[in-house]
Amino acid sequence: MKVSAITSLLVALAAIASATPIEERQVDIDVPVEQQANAVAQAQSNAPADQTSKALVCTDKYFRRDCKILRRPAGECGEFQAPFDNAISSIQPYKGFKCTFWVDHKCSQGKNKDALRDIDFKIDDLSVYAGGIFNDRFSSWKCGPV
């Protein structure tokens, strides 16, 4: 019963999203806990039909706790807000996109140019990737086509 309810919800959300003009869909989407595993699988297998860049981020390793699907037109800078600012521990750009994540706001417009650049693969645990230097540090992001 629980699985069919979730499936029905996902079908309804997909119908609403496909009927909504692209300009209105350029917002980040919170991912409920029960749908996080599905969101990771979707990011790995489905390239968006339009040029809306997408990435999945979570505040805990292995895509747990608070998760969000980031959405912006390709090449547009996005900034993390609470509870995601300086709290990201796992990332997954959608298939067909590569993303750069900056430790500074405004996608490197400030003094701090530290960034994890051109990522087009899943990172389950930023606390061990690259010595953990990017764990819980991202403040802005930008994605574009691979």
Salt bridges, closest charged atoms under 4 A:
ASP28 OD1 - ARG72 NH1 2.98
ASP30 OD1 - LYS68 NZ 2.72
ASP50 OD2 - ARG25 NH2 3.63
GLU76 OE2 - ARG72 NE 3.90
GLU79 OE1 - HIS105 ND1 2.67
ASP85 OD2 - HIS105 NE2 3.45
ASP114 OD2 - ARG137 NH2 3.84
ASP124 OD1 - LYS122 NZ 3.69
